């Protein structure tokens, strides 16, 4: 019999301070490679229990996300929550449980399988993904469950919902073993969606598993991952797929087509199909004669690393989406679109160009100048020279001008000159701030200090925290 031991020793490398498990994709690849040697045909559960091959134990270190039907949870993380955490020793994601919420905004995560390394780590919020454990299975539903005797997954059917929160599962093939087992929700999951159940046009929430130059493979809970081609990610042309999607990203997709070999395609554009059923370009005729100096009200529909798509609705009722490129969000360099804009946010935009044939519209949030001269340029960065000599220890009275998910813009005055500066969310007060709107409101008077002034880009950073904190 072929053995996986050498291969497993290769992938189970250690790092300083922590003996780590191999990342899940590597483990799955090894398992799949050696699977024929372990399962030479139809093998019963009882035989698997007798043989106990080395690789069978790897299924216990499963991807916690497979337990969830609803994916990640946006609610506040609390003690006892099941999470995936980014281990600082090897920069890999592992399952764990929140053991403590710390006063500095970090979380103590106790690893599900420390494997000889530290039992827990203190992690920042950005290094934690909360997982929903689905608990609403119904009698008669087909599920997969982890068999208590060997820790492996088998098909079964829910026969009873127990009062203690567990479920009785009748195994599809008891084969001499227990016919039923009582399982906890975290040890159950729905079986993969059969290929024949997938229909063109169906919408799914999926997770990007891998990104390649030509597109990405997305897990929607089916028997295999679907291909999201770069040409089906957006109506706009995408030059670099890595700027648009990343591994682990949650995306909404539609089935765009199916093939006879069991493969299927996905799209992030509703109505776009592989058989030529791409939606006709939007009618942008009402927008083509708008002055590029005139601002219109829009709502952010979705964001991407290269910009934001904004839905603009005119007074006459005409509505269409346009792209605000990252360079057109505001004056100065924008490092992260999501730090500037959020879905559903109302913004003011100008129509820069309209391509009727392609159904594309380019927008800008930056103010033009020239009084109706076509918006031939953009305003220069704000003159912040009056603020350069202000000490970082000096408190200034300011007024909150506007809020954003990442902080608040505050208008301050120094040497008879007024300008806006950014109080980042981390500078509002000591401790973790979950929501800017919970702390500040537009028009509120606040005391701030000047942290830094960049006269070249017209940026000023402010803080509401005492110096040295």
C-alpha positions in Angstrom: 0.0 0.0 0.0 1.3 3.5 -0.8 1.8 5.5 2.3 1.4 9.2 2.7 3.8 9.5 5.7 6.7 11.0 3.8 4.5 13.5 2.1 2.8 14.4 5.4 6.1 14.9 7.1 7.0 17.3 4.4 3.9 19.5 4.8 3.8 19.3 8.6 6.9 21.5 8.9 7.5 23.4 12.1 8.1 27.1 12.6 9.9 28.8 15.5 7.7 28.8 18.6 4.9 26.7 17.1 4.6 23.3 15.6 2.0 24.0 12.9 -0.4 22.0 10.9 -0.2 22.3 7.1 -2.7 24.7 5.6 -6.0 23.1 4.6 -5.4 23.4 0.8 -2.1 21.5 1.1 -3.7 18.8 3.3 -6.6 18.4 0.9 -4.2 18.1 -2.1 -2.2 15.4 -0.3 -5.4 13.5 0.7 -6.7 13.7 -2.9 -3.4 12.5 -4.3 -3.2 9.4 -2.1 -7.0 8.8 -1.9 -6.9 5.9 -4.4 -4.4 4.0 -2.3 -6.6 4.3 0.8 -10.0 3.8 -0.8 -9.7 1.3 -3.7 -13.3 1.3 -4.6 -16.4 1.1 -2.4 -15.2 0.7 1.1 -17.5 0.5 4.2 -17.4 2.7 7.2 -16.6 -0.3 9.5 -13.6 -1.2 7.4 -12.4 2.4 7.5 -12.7 2.2 11.3 -10.6 -0.9 11.3 -7.8 0.3 9.0 -7.6 3.9 10.4 -5.2 5.1 7.7 -2.9 8.0 8.7 -4.6 10.5 6.4 -8.1 9.7 7.8 -7.2 11.8 10.9 -6.7 14.9 8.7 -10.4 15.2 8.1 -10.8 16.2 11.8 -8.9 19.4 11.1 -11.6 20.4 8.7 -12.3 23.9 7.4 -14.7 25.4 10.0 -16.4 27.3 7.3 -17.9 24.0 6.0 -19.9 23.8 9.2 -21.7 27.1 8.4 -24.6 27.5 6.2 -24.6 31.3 6.6 -20.9 32.0 6.3 -19.3 34.7 8.4 -21.2 36.7 11.0 -21.0 40.5 11.1 -22.2 40.8 14.8 -19.8 41.6 17.6 -17.4 38.9 18.6 -18.0 37.5 22.1 -16.4 34.9 24.4 -17.3 31.4 23.2 -17.7 32.3 19.5 -16.2 29.8 17.0 -13.8 31.6 14.8 -10.9 31.2 12.3 -7.8 33.0 13.5 -4.6 34.1 11.7 -1.9 32.4 13.6 1.0 34.9 14.0 3.6 32.1 14.0 3.0 31.0 10.4 0.4 33.4 9.0 -2.1 30.6 8.4 -5.8 30.5 9.3 -6.8 27.9 11.9 -10.1 27.1 13.8 -10.4 28.2 17.4 -12.7 29.7 20.1 -12.7 33.2 21.6 -11.5 32.7 25.2 -11.3 36.4 26.2 -12.2 39.9 25.0 -9.3 42.1 26.0 -9.4 45.7 27.0 -7.0 46.8 24.2 -9.4 45.6 21.5 -7.7 42.3 20.9 -9.1 38.8 21.4 -7.6 35.8 23.1 -8.2 32.8 20.7 -7.8 29.3 22.1 -6.8 27.0 19.2 -8.9 24.0 18.5 -5.8 21.9 17.8 -2.7 23.5 19.2 -0.6 20.5 18.0 2.2 21.0 20.6 2.4 24.8 20.1 0.9 27.6 22.2 -2.7 26.9 23.2 -3.8 30.5 22.5 -2.8 33.8 21.0 -4.0 37.4 21.3 -5.2 38.5 17.9 -6.4 41.8 16.4 -9.9 42.0 15.1 -8.6 42.0 11.6 -7.1 38.5 12.2 -10.4 36.9 13.2 -13.3 35.6 11.2 -16.4 34.8 13.2 -18.2 31.6 12.0 -21.9 30.9 12.2 -22.7 27.4 13.5 -25.9 26.6 11.7 -28.4 25.1 14.2 -31.7 25.0 12.4 -31.6 21.5 10.8 -35.0 19.9 10.2 -36.2 16.3 10.5 -35.9 14.6 7.1 -33.1 16.7 5.8 -30.0 15.1 4.3 -26.8 16.0 6.1 -23.3 14.9 6.5 -22.1 14.2 10.1 -18.9 13.5 11.9 -19.1 9.9 13.2 -18.1 9.9 16.9 -16.1 6.7 16.7 -13.6 7.7 14.0 -14.0 11.5 13.5 -14.8 11.1 9.8 -17.7 12.5 7.8 -20.6 10.3 6.5 -24.0 10.9 4.9 -27.1 10.6 7.0 -30.6 12.0 7.7 -31.9 14.0 10.6 -34.5 12.0 12.4 -35.0 14.0 15.6 -34.3 17.5 17.0 -33.3 17.0 20.6 -34.0 19.3 23.5 -30.4 19.9 24.4 -29.6 21.4 20.9 -28.2 18.2 19.4 -29.7 16.3 16.5 -30.2 12.6 16.0 -28.7 11.5 12.7 -29.5 8.1 11.1 -26.5 6.9 9.1 -27.0 6.0 5.5 -24.8 2.9 5.9 -24.6 1.7 9.5 -22.8 -1.5 8.3 -22.9 -3.2 11.7 -22.2 0.0 13.7 -24.7 2.3 15.5 -27.6 3.0 13.3 -28.0 6.5 14.7 -25.9 9.1 16.6 -26.7 12.3 18.5 -24.5 15.1 17.0 -23.9 18.7 17.9 -24.5 21.3 15.2 -20.7 22.0 14.8 -20.3 18.3 13.8 -22.9 18.6 11.0 -23.2 20.2 7.6 -25.3 20.1 4.5 -23.9 17.8 1.7 -22.5 19.5 -1.4 -25.0 20.8 -3.9 -25.2 18.2 -6.8 -24.2 19.5 -10.2 -27.5 18.6 -11.7 -29.2 20.8 -9.1 -27.3 23.9 -10.3 -29.3 26.1 -12.7 -28.1 28.9 -14.9 -29.2 32.2 -13.4 -29.2 31.0 -9.8 -27.6 33.3 -7.2 -25.2 32.0 -4.5 -22.9 33.5 -1.9 -19.5 32.0 -2.3 -15.9 32.2 -1.1 -13.0 32.8 -3.4 -10.7 29.8 -3.1 -7.9 30.7 -5.6 -7.0 33.5 -7.9 -5.3 33.2 -11.3 -4.4 35.6 -14.1 -7.6 34.7 -16.0 -10.1 34.6 -13.1 -10.9 32.9 -9.8 -12.3 29.7 -8.5 -15.2 30.1 -6.1 -16.7 27.7 -3.6 -20.5 28.0 -3.6 -21.1 24.8 -1.6 -21.3 22.6 -4.7 -19.4 19.4 -5.4 -16.7 21.4 -7.1 -15.6 25.0 -7.4 -16.9 27.2 -10.2 -14.8 29.3 -12.5 -15.4 33.1 -12.3 -13.7 34.3 -15.5 -12.1 37.8 -15.4 -14.5 38.9 -18.2 -17.5 38.0 -16.0 -16.5 39.9 -12.9 -17.7 43.3 -14.0 -19.3 45.2 -16.9 -16.1 47.3 -16.8 -12.8 46.1 -18.2 -10.6 44.6 -15.5 -6.9 44.8 -16.3 -5.6 43.0 -13.1 -7.7 40.3 -11.6 -5.7 40.5 -8.3 -6.9 44.0 -7.8 -10.5 42.9 -8.0 -10.8 39.7 -5.9 -8.6 38.1 -3.2 -8.5 34.6 -1.7 -11.0 34.2 1.1 -13.2 37.0 -0.1 -17.0 36.5 0.1 -18.7 37.3 -3.2 -22.3 37.1 -4.7 -22.3 35.2 -7.9 -24.7 33.7 -10.5 -24.4 30.5 -12.4 -23.5 31.6 -15.9 -23.3 28.2 -17.6 -22.8 24.5 -17.3 -20.8 22.0 -19.3 -21.2 18.3 -20.0 -18.0 17.4 -18.1 -19.5 18.6 -14.8 -17.8 22.0 -14.8 -19.7 25.3 -14.5 -19.1 29.0 -14.8 -20.0 31.9 -12.6 -20.5 35.6 -13.0 -20.7 38.6 -10.7 -23.0 40.4 -13.1 -26.6 39.3 -12.9 -28.0 38.3 -16.2 -24.6 37.6 -17.9 -24.6 34.0 -19.2 -22.2 31.9 -21.2 -24.6 31.4 -24.1 -24.6 35.0 -25.2 -27.2 36.1 -22.8 -25.2 39.0 -21.6 -27.4 41.9 -20.7 -27.6 44.7 -23.2 -25.6 47.8 -22.4 -27.4 50.2 -20.1 -29.2 53.1 -21.9 -27.0 56.1 -20.9 -28.6 58.5 -23.4 -30.0 60.7 -20.6 -26.5 61.2 -19.2 -24.5 62.0 -22.3 -25.4 65.7 -22.4 -24.9 66.5 -18.7 -22.2 69.1 -17.9 -19.1 67.6 -16.4 -19.1 70.5 -13.9 -22.6 69.6 -12.6 -22.8 67.4 -9.5 -25.4 64.6 -9.4 -26.5 62.6 -6.3 -25.5 58.9 -6.3 -25.4 55.9 -4.1 -22.4 53.6 -3.8 -23.5 50.2 -5.2 -20.3 48.3 -4.7 -16.6 48.9 -4.2 -13.5 47.3 -5.7 -9.8 47.9 -5.3 -9.7 50.1 -8.3 -12.7 52.3 -7.5 -16.4 52.3 -6.7 -19.6 51.8 -8.8 -22.1 54.4 -8.1 -25.8 54.4 -9.1 -26.8 57.8 -10.3 -30.5 58.7 -10.6 -31.6 61.9 -12.4 -34.6 64.0 -11.6 -36.5 62.5 -14.5 -36.1 59.0 -13.1 -33.3 57.7 -15.4 -30.9 55.6 -13.4 -27.5 53.9 -14.3 -24.3 52.8 -12.7 -21.0 54.6 -13.4 -17.4 54.0 -12.2 -15.6 56.4 -9.9 -12.0 55.4 -10.4 -9.8 55.3 -7.3 -8.0 58.4 -8.6 -11.3 60.3 -8.8 -12.6 59.8 -5.3 -10.8 62.8 -3.8 -7.8 65.0 -4.2 -4.6 63.2 -3.2 -3.6 59.6 -3.1 -6.2 57.0 -2.0 -4.6 53.9 -0.7 -7.8 51.9 0.1 -11.2 52.5 -1.5 -13.0 50.9 1.4 -11.4 53.5 3.7 -13.1 56.2 1.7 -16.5 54.8 0.7 -19.0 52.1 1.8 -21.9 50.4 0.0 -25.1 52.4 0.4 -23.3 55.7 1.1 -24.8 58.8 -0.7 -22.2 60.7 -2.6 -22.0 63.7 -5.1 -20.5 62.9 -8.5 -19.9 64.5 -11.8 -20.3 62.6 -15.2 -16.9 62.8 -16.9 -17.6 60.6 -20.0 -20.3 58.4 -21.4 -19.8 55.5 -23.9 -23.2 54.7 -25.3 -22.0 51.6 -27.3 -20.3 49.9 -24.4 -22.9 51.1 -21.8 -20.1 52.7 -19.6 -20.1 55.9 -17.7 -17.1 57.4 -15.9 -17.7 59.5 -12.8 -15.7 61.7 -10.5 -16.2 62.9 -6.9 -13.5 65.5 -7.3 -14.5 69.1 -7.9 -13.7 70.6 -11.3 -12.9 74.2 -12.0 -13.3 76.6 -14.9 -17.0 77.6 -14.6 -18.6 75.4 -17.2 -15.4 75.1 -19.3 -15.7 71.3 -19.4 -13.9 70.5 -16.2 -10.5 70.8 -17.8 -8.7 70.3 -14.5 -9.1 69.8 -10.8 -8.7 71.9 -7.7 -5.3 72.0 -6.2 -4.7 70.4 -2.7 -5.8 72.5 0.2 -3.2 75.0 1.5 -2.3 73.7 4.9 0.8 75.9 5.5 -1.0 77.7 8.3 -1.1 74.5 10.3 2.5 73.4 9.9 3.8 75.3 12.9 1.0 74.2 15.3 2.4 72.0 18.1 1.1 68.5 18.5 0.4 69.2 22.2 -1.9 72.1 21.4 -5.6 71.5 21.5 -7.8 73.0 18.8 -11.6 73.4 18.8 -13.1 71.7 15.7 -16.5 70.7 14.3 -17.3 67.3 12.8 -17.9 67.9 9.1 -18.7 64.4 7.9 -18.4 60.8 9.0 -17.0 57.7 7.3 -16.5 54.1 8.4 -12.8 54.7 8.9 -13.1 58.0 10.9 -14.4 61.6 10.9 -13.4 64.7 9.0 -13.2 67.7 11.4 -12.9 71.4 10.4 -10.3 73.2 12.5 -9.0 76.8 12.4 -5.5 78.1 13.0 -4.0 81.5 12.2 -7.4 82.5 10.8 -7.3 79.7 8.3 -9.9 76.8 8.3 -9.4 73.4 6.8 -10.5 69.8 7.2 -8.4 67.1 8.8 -9.1 63.4 9.4 -9.5 61.9 12.8 -8.9 58.2 12.1 -11.1 55.7 14.0 -8.1 54.6 16.1 -7.6 58.3 17.2 -11.1 59.0 18.5 -10.5 57.7 22.0 -8.5 55.1 23.9 -9.7 51.5 23.3 -11.5 49.8 20.5 -14.1 51.8 18.6 -16.5 49.6 16.7 -18.6 52.3 15.0 -17.6 56.0 14.3 -21.3 56.9 14.4 -21.6 55.6 17.9 -18.9 58.1 19.0 -19.4 61.2 16.9 -22.1 63.1 14.9 -22.0 65.7 12.2 -21.9 69.3 13.6 -20.5 68.1 17.0 -17.8 70.3 18.6 -14.7 68.4 19.5 -11.2 69.0 20.8 -8.4 67.8 18.5 -4.7 67.8 18.1 -2.7 68.0 14.9 -0.8 64.8 14.4 0.7 65.5 11.0 0.4 67.9 8.0 1.2 67.0 4.4 1.2 70.2 2.5 2.0 68.5 -0.9 -1.1 66.3 -0.9 -3.3 68.7 1.2 -3.8 66.1 4.0 -3.9 66.7 7.8 -4.2 64.0 10.4 -5.9 64.9 13.7 -6.3 63.1 17.0 -8.8 63.3 19.9 -6.4 61.4 22.1 -3.8 63.0 24.4 -0.3 63.1 23.1 1.7 59.9 23.8 -1.4 57.6 23.7 
